[in-house]
Amino acid sequence: YQSYCGAQIFDAIGLKSDFVEKYFTGTATLIEGVGLDEIATETLSRHTDAFGNDPVLRNNLEVGGEYMFRMRGEAHMWSPDAVASLQH
């Protein structure tokens, strides 16, 4: 198999331009957003939620998304069956 790497036919959405320039050099970014400081803060917060020392809060990690599939939740086009059909 042959593949082409480095085409950069995508835009970075929701990342600060200085972050993109440093870590994804040459990638276009028109919609600014978070940078390394915000990513680090969010990562540490989630790590503390998941692995904190308080036994009551130890398993209190939030789902982190609005569209996650839930057995008795709201129906969306992105069901596990739909995603599996697209992948195979």
NORUR-V904664 format. One record per pair of residues at least 12 apart in sequence whose C-alpha atoms are under 10 Angstrom apart, sorted by the first residue. I is the first residue (numbers start at 1). J is the second residue. D is the distance in whole Angstrom. If there is no record, write none. Layout:
I:J:D  I:J:D
This chain:
6:26:10  6:27:10  7:27:10  8:24:9  8:25:10  8:26:8  8:27:6  8:28:8  9:27:8  9:28:9  10:27:7  10:28:7  10:29:9  11:26:10  11:27:6  11:28:5  11:29:5  11:30:8  11:31:9  12:24:9  12:27:7  12:28:6  12:29:5  12:30:8  12:31:8  12:32:9  12:33:10  13:28:9  13:29:6  13:30:7  13:31:5  13:32:7  13:33:7  13:34:10  14:29:8  14:30:9  14:31:6  14:32:5  14:33:4  14:34:6  14:35:9  15:29:7  15:30:9  15:31:7  15:32:5  15:33:4  15:34:5  15:35:6  15:36:9  15:39:10  16:29:8  16:30:9  16:31:8  16:32:5  16:33:5  16:34:5  16:35:5  16:36:8  17:29:6  17:30:8  17:31:9  17:32:7  17:33:8  17:34:9  17:35:8  18:32:10  18:35:8  18:36:9  19:33:10  19:34:9  19:35:6  19:36:7  19:37:10  20:32:10  20:35:9  20:36:10  45:61:10  46:60:10  46:61:7  46:62:8  46:64:9  47:61:9  48:60:10  48:61:9  49:61:5  49:62:8  50:62:9  67:79:10  68:80:10
